[in-house]
């Protein structure tokens, strides 16, 4: 055995395996063993993300269409939001990552190649190979009892001050922080965050740290808007009840918001933002869209000369996310609304899909 472990690892485990759209199965799978500079964790908690839902439901980004090749590879163990306990360390892994057996650990959701143009420039989150846990066969995910961190992974020890049931939120929070950083918020800005789901709530908490003049949350669920206020929003607006574009203009002397961050995944929110934002404003597109979005691009150029920024993953943000959670800057007991066993994964996916009774749904293998 070329690795260290508290005790011999079992040979098999339960895992949620993606075989294709709407074909996720709980089945027996081999427990991974670590090679050189690899880590095995026993998964303590794994979240169900909106992108997991889109992969499950067959979105073209993951499974392809006439215009693109799909990103997902099957069969693959799902799950890219996770936290676990280190149970085995390959040769050199302890020194490389500062991890010991028994530590709580996470790994950034992308496993970079470290060879491509982007990795060599420090832009590893845009790695050309793009092996993200839970979708690709070189990076099996965390909807399982055990999980392997490959040798190229970016791993962190999670402080004991963060409860494990909260630490599962580190990955989505890191993504939220990066989106806020892309917004380049200034002190006097009026900031609108469209979508008060788990990622939008993380953006609100991160944007609050930037001290904008006014921080507005948009969502069609009033309960989520109340949670957005508890997370740091000054105001919550429901597009089903008010003309949110008109309301934001009234609040800004007719100009519109300075920064608009789209985190709903709905095409209508993109057009809404283009009309709501002021000239020379900054529009951040975060969502994984289920279908293509059609808008009047003249607004972006000739009409408003907007700054359009994309946002992908959570590079360099994991330490910040851990600090925010350790400081209790988010109402995590209200954000994580459902925790259920791994065998109930289908119920969890359905809850996320409905979006009416849950905020964050997690599974416990």
C-alpha positions as CSV (number, residue, x, y, z in Angstrom):
1,X,0.0,0.0,0.0
2,X,1.6,3.3,-1.2
3,X,-0.6,5.5,0.9
4,X,-1.3,6.2,4.6
5,X,-4.7,5.7,6.1
6,X,-6.3,5.3,9.6
7,X,-7.6,1.9,8.6
8,X,-8.0,-0.1,5.4
9,X,-10.5,1.5,3.0
10,X,-13.6,-0.5,2.1
11,X,-13.7,-1.9,-1.4
12,X,-17.1,-0.6,-2.4
13,X,-19.4,2.3,-1.6
14,X,-22.8,3.8,-2.5
15,X,-22.6,6.5,-5.2
16,X,-25.0,8.6,-7.3
17,X,-23.9,7.9,-10.9
18,X,-25.0,10.1,-13.8
19,X,-25.6,7.9,-16.9
20,X,-27.3,10.7,-18.9
21,X,-30.1,13.2,-18.7
22,X,-32.7,12.1,-16.1
23,X,-30.8,8.9,-15.6
24,X,-29.0,9.2,-12.2
25,X,-28.7,6.0,-10.3
26,X,-27.7,5.0,-6.7
27,X,-25.4,2.1,-7.2
28,X,-22.3,0.3,-5.9
29,X,-19.0,1.8,-7.0
30,X,-15.4,1.0,-6.2
31,X,-13.9,3.1,-3.4
32,X,-10.9,5.1,-4.8
33,X,-7.4,4.7,-3.5
34,X,-4.9,7.5,-3.7
35,X,-1.8,7.6,-5.9
36,X,1.1,10.0,-5.5
37,X,0.0,13.4,-4.3
38,X,-3.7,12.3,-4.2
39,X,-6.2,12.5,-1.4
40,X,-9.2,10.5,-0.4
41,X,-11.9,12.0,1.7
42,X,-15.0,10.4,3.4
43,X,-17.7,12.8,2.2
44,X,-19.5,14.5,5.0
45,X,-21.9,16.7,3.0
46,X,-22.5,17.4,-0.7
47,X,-24.8,20.1,-2.1
48,X,-27.1,20.0,-5.1
49,X,-26.4,23.0,-7.3
50,X,-28.5,24.6,-10.1
51,X,-26.0,23.4,-12.6
52,X,-26.5,19.8,-11.3
53,X,-30.2,20.4,-12.0
54,X,-29.5,21.6,-15.6
55,X,-27.2,18.7,-16.3
56,X,-29.9,16.3,-14.9
57,X,-32.6,17.9,-17.1
58,X,-30.5,17.7,-20.3
59,X,-29.3,21.2,-20.9
60,X,-27.4,21.6,-24.2
61,X,-24.3,23.0,-22.4
62,X,-23.9,19.6,-20.8
63,X,-25.2,17.1,-23.4
64,X,-24.9,19.1,-26.6
65,X,-27.1,20.1,-29.5
66,X,-26.8,20.9,-33.2
67,X,-24.5,23.8,-32.3
68,X,-22.2,22.4,-29.7
69,X,-20.6,19.4,-28.1
70,X,-21.8,18.6,-24.6
71,X,-19.5,19.0,-21.7
72,X,-20.7,16.2,-19.5
73,X,-19.2,12.7,-19.7
74,X,-21.2,9.6,-18.5
75,X,-21.0,7.5,-16.5
76,X,-19.7,9.9,-13.8
77,X,-20.3,10.4,-10.1
78,X,-22.1,13.7,-9.6
79,X,-21.5,16.5,-7.1
80,X,-19.1,19.5,-7.0
81,X,-20.1,21.2,-3.8
82,X,-18.7,19.2,-0.9
83,X,-16.7,18.9,2.3
84,X,-15.2,15.7,3.8
85,X,-12.7,14.1,6.2
86,X,-9.3,13.0,5.0
87,X,-9.0,9.3,5.3
88,X,-6.1,8.4,3.0
89,X,-3.1,10.3,1.7
90,X,-0.9,9.3,-1.2
91,X,2.8,9.8,-1.2
92,X,3.7,13.5,-1.0
93,X,0.1,14.6,-0.5
94,X,0.4,15.6,3.2
95,X,3.4,17.9,2.5
96,X,2.0,19.3,-0.7
97,X,-1.4,20.3,0.7
98,X,-0.7,20.7,4.4
99,X,-3.3,18.0,5.2
100,X,-3.2,15.2,7.8
101,X,-5.5,12.2,8.3
102,X,-8.6,13.3,10.1
103,X,-8.6,16.9,8.8
104,X,-11.7,18.4,7.2
105,X,-10.9,19.3,3.6
106,X,-12.3,20.6,0.4
107,X,-11.0,20.9,-3.1
108,X,-11.6,23.7,-5.7
109,X,-14.2,22.5,-8.2
110,X,-11.9,22.6,-11.1
111,X,-8.8,20.3,-11.4
112,X,-6.4,22.3,-13.7
113,X,-4.0,20.7,-16.1
114,X,-1.3,23.3,-15.2
115,X,0.1,23.0,-18.7
116,X,-2.2,25.0,-21.0
117,X,-1.9,28.7,-21.8
118,X,-4.4,29.7,-19.1
119,X,-2.9,27.6,-16.3
120,X,0.6,28.9,-17.1
121,X,-0.7,32.5,-16.7
122,X,-2.3,31.8,-13.4
123,X,-5.8,31.8,-14.9
124,X,-6.3,28.2,-13.9
125,X,-10.1,28.5,-13.6
126,X,-10.3,28.8,-17.4
127,X,-8.1,25.7,-17.9
128,X,-8.5,24.4,-21.5
129,X,-9.1,20.9,-20.4
130,X,-11.6,22.0,-17.7
131,X,-12.0,19.0,-15.5
132,X,-14.7,19.9,-13.0
133,X,-15.8,17.5,-10.3
134,X,-19.0,15.8,-10.9
135,X,-19.2,16.2,-14.7
136,X,-16.0,14.8,-16.1
137,X,-14.6,11.3,-15.8
138,X,-11.1,12.6,-14.7
139,X,-12.8,14.2,-11.7
140,X,-15.5,12.1,-10.2
141,X,-17.7,14.0,-7.8
142,X,-18.9,13.9,-4.2
143,X,-22.3,12.2,-4.3
144,X,-20.7,9.2,-2.8
145,X,-19.4,7.9,0.4
146,X,-15.7,8.5,-0.6
147,X,-14.1,10.8,-3.1
148,X,-10.6,11.2,-4.7
149,X,-8.8,14.5,-5.1
150,X,-6.4,14.1,-8.1
151,X,-2.8,15.1,-8.0
152,X,-3.4,18.4,-9.9
153,X,-6.2,19.5,-7.5
154,X,-6.2,22.6,-5.4
155,X,-7.0,21.5,-1.9
156,X,-7.6,23.3,1.4
157,X,-7.9,22.4,5.1
158,X,-11.1,23.7,6.5
159,X,-10.9,25.4,9.9
160,X,-12.6,23.6,12.8
161,X,-14.5,26.8,13.5
162,X,-16.7,26.1,10.5
163,X,-19.4,23.5,11.1
164,X,-19.3,20.8,8.5
165,X,-22.9,21.4,7.6
166,X,-21.9,25.0,6.8
167,X,-18.6,24.2,5.1
168,X,-20.4,22.5,2.2
169,X,-21.3,26.1,1.2
170,X,-17.6,27.1,0.7
171,X,-17.7,26.3,-3.0
172,X,-20.9,28.2,-4.0
173,X,-19.8,31.1,-1.8
174,X,-16.4,31.3,-3.5
175,X,-18.2,31.5,-6.9
176,X,-20.4,34.3,-5.5
177,X,-17.4,36.2,-4.3
178,X,-15.7,36.0,-7.7
179,X,-18.9,37.3,-9.4
180,X,-18.9,40.3,-7.0
181,X,-15.2,40.9,-7.7
182,X,-16.0,41.0,-11.4
183,X,-18.6,43.7,-10.7
184,X,-15.8,46.2,-9.6
185,X,-18.2,47.8,-7.0
186,X,-17.4,51.3,-5.8
187,X,-18.5,52.8,-2.5
188,X,-21.2,55.0,-3.9
189,X,-22.7,52.4,-6.3
190,X,-26.2,51.1,-6.4
191,X,-25.9,47.4,-6.9
192,X,-28.7,45.0,-8.1
193,X,-28.4,41.2,-7.7
194,X,-31.0,39.3,-9.6
195,X,-31.8,36.0,-7.9
196,X,-31.8,35.3,-4.2
197,X,-31.0,31.6,-4.4
198,X,-27.9,30.2,-2.7
199,X,-25.5,31.8,-5.1
200,X,-27.3,35.1,-5.1
201,X,-27.4,35.2,-1.3
202,X,-23.6,34.6,-1.3
203,X,-23.2,37.5,-3.7
204,X,-25.3,39.8,-1.5
205,X,-23.1,38.9,1.5
206,X,-20.0,39.6,-0.5
207,X,-21.3,42.8,-2.0
208,X,-22.3,44.0,1.4
209,X,-18.5,43.9,2.3
210,X,-17.9,46.4,-0.5
211,X,-20.2,48.9,1.2
212,X,-22.3,50.0,-1.8
213,X,-24.7,53.0,-1.3
214,X,-27.7,50.7,-2.0
215,X,-27.8,46.9,-2.4
216,X,-31.0,45.6,-4.0
217,X,-32.1,42.0,-4.3
218,X,-34.6,40.8,-6.9
219,X,-36.5,37.5,-6.7
220,X,-40.0,36.3,-7.4
221,X,-40.2,34.6,-4.0
222,X,-40.9,36.9,-1.1
223,X,-39.5,34.5,1.5
224,X,-36.2,34.5,-0.3
225,X,-36.3,38.3,-0.4
226,X,-36.6,38.4,3.4
227,X,-33.6,36.1,3.6
228,X,-31.7,38.4,1.2
229,X,-32.3,41.2,3.7
230,X,-30.9,39.0,6.5
231,X,-27.9,38.4,4.3
232,X,-27.2,42.1,3.7
233,X,-29.6,43.5,1.1
234,X,-31.1,47.0,1.8
235,X,-34.1,46.3,-0.3
236,X,-35.9,43.4,-1.9
237,X,-38.1,43.7,-5.0
238,X,-40.4,41.1,-6.5
239,X,-40.7,41.4,-10.4
240,X,-44.1,39.7,-10.1
241,X,-45.4,42.5,-7.9
242,X,-43.7,45.7,-9.1
243,X,-42.0,47.0,-12.2
244,X,-38.5,46.5,-11.0
245,X,-36.9,48.5,-13.8
246,X,-39.0,51.5,-13.0
247,X,-38.4,51.1,-9.2
248,X,-34.7,51.1,-9.6
249,X,-34.8,54.1,-11.9
250,X,-36.9,56.0,-9.3
251,X,-34.2,55.2,-6.7
252,X,-31.4,56.5,-8.8
253,X,-32.8,59.8,-10.2
254,X,-33.7,58.1,-13.4
255,X,-30.2,56.8,-14.2
256,X,-30.4,53.1,-13.3
257,X,-28.1,50.9,-11.2
258,X,-24.4,51.0,-11.4
259,X,-23.8,47.3,-11.2
260,X,-26.2,44.5,-12.2
261,X,-25.3,40.8,-11.4
262,X,-27.5,38.2,-13.1
263,X,-27.8,35.0,-11.0
264,X,-31.3,33.7,-11.9
265,X,-30.5,31.5,-14.9
266,X,-33.6,33.0,-16.7
267,X,-33.2,34.8,-20.0
268,X,-35.8,37.5,-19.0
269,X,-33.4,38.6,-16.2
270,X,-30.7,39.4,-18.8
271,X,-33.0,41.8,-20.7
272,X,-34.3,43.2,-17.5
273,X,-30.8,44.0,-16.4
274,X,-29.9,45.7,-19.7
275,X,-32.9,48.1,-19.3
276,X,-32.2,48.6,-15.6
277,X,-28.5,49.5,-15.7
278,X,-27.2,53.0,-16.2
279,X,-25.0,54.1,-19.1
280,X,-21.4,53.0,-18.6
281,X,-22.6,50.5,-16.0
282,X,-21.2,47.1,-15.3
283,X,-23.2,44.0,-16.1
284,X,-22.0,40.7,-14.6
285,X,-23.4,37.5,-16.2
286,X,-23.0,34.5,-13.8
287,X,-25.7,32.0,-14.6
288,X,-25.5,28.8,-16.5
289,X,-28.4,29.3,-18.9
290,X,-30.6,26.4,-20.0
291,X,-31.2,27.9,-23.4
292,X,-29.7,30.6,-25.6
293,X,-30.6,34.2,-24.7
294,X,-31.6,36.8,-27.3
295,X,-31.3,40.5,-26.5
296,X,-30.9,43.8,-28.3
297,X,-27.1,44.2,-28.4
298,X,-27.4,47.8,-29.4
299,X,-28.1,48.6,-25.8
300,X,-24.7,47.2,-24.8
301,X,-22.8,49.2,-27.4
302,X,-24.3,52.3,-29.0
303,X,-27.0,53.1,-26.4
304,X,-25.2,52.6,-23.1
305,X,-21.5,51.5,-23.7
306,X,-21.7,48.9,-21.0
307,X,-19.0,46.8,-19.4
308,X,-20.1,43.2,-19.8
309,X,-18.2,40.8,-17.5
310,X,-18.6,37.1,-17.3
311,X,-18.0,35.2,-14.1
312,X,-16.9,31.5,-13.9
313,X,-16.1,29.4,-10.8
314,X,-14.4,30.8,-7.7
315,X,-10.7,31.3,-8.3
316,X,-8.6,32.5,-5.4
317,X,-11.8,33.0,-3.3
318,X,-11.9,29.9,-1.2
319,X,-9.9,31.4,1.7
320,X,-12.2,34.4,1.7
321,X,-15.3,32.2,1.7
322,X,-13.9,30.2,4.7
323,X,-13.2,33.4,6.6
324,X,-16.8,34.7,5.9
325,X,-18.3,31.5,7.1
326,X,-16.0,31.4,10.2
327,X,-17.2,34.9,11.0
328,X,-20.8,34.0,10.7
329,X,-21.5,36.6,8.0
330,X,-24.3,34.5,6.4
331,X,-27.4,33.1,8.1
332,X,-26.4,29.5,7.2
333,X,-29.0,27.9,9.3
334,X,-31.7,29.6,7.2
335,X,-29.8,29.1,3.9
336,X,-29.4,25.3,4.2
337,X,-33.0,24.3,4.4
338,X,-32.8,20.6,3.6
339,X,-30.4,17.8,4.6
340,X,-31.2,14.3,3.5
341,X,-29.5,11.0,3.0
342,X,-27.7,10.1,-0.2
343,X,-30.4,7.6,-1.1
344,X,-32.9,10.5,-1.3
345,X,-31.0,12.2,-4.0
346,X,-34.0,12.2,-6.4
347,X,-36.1,14.0,-3.8
348,X,-33.3,16.5,-3.4
349,X,-33.1,17.1,-7.1
350,X,-36.9,17.6,-7.3
351,X,-36.8,20.1,-4.4
352,X,-34.1,22.2,-6.2
353,X,-36.0,21.9,-9.4
354,X,-39.3,23.2,-7.9
355,X,-37.5,26.0,-6.1
356,X,-40.5,26.8,-3.9
357,X,-39.8,25.0,-0.6
358,X,-36.0,25.0,-0.4
359,X,-33.0,27.3,-0.6
360,X,-29.9,25.0,-0.3
361,X,-30.4,21.2,-0.4
362,X,-27.6,19.0,0.8
363,X,-27.0,15.2,0.9
364,X,-25.2,13.3,3.7
365,X,-23.6,10.1,2.4
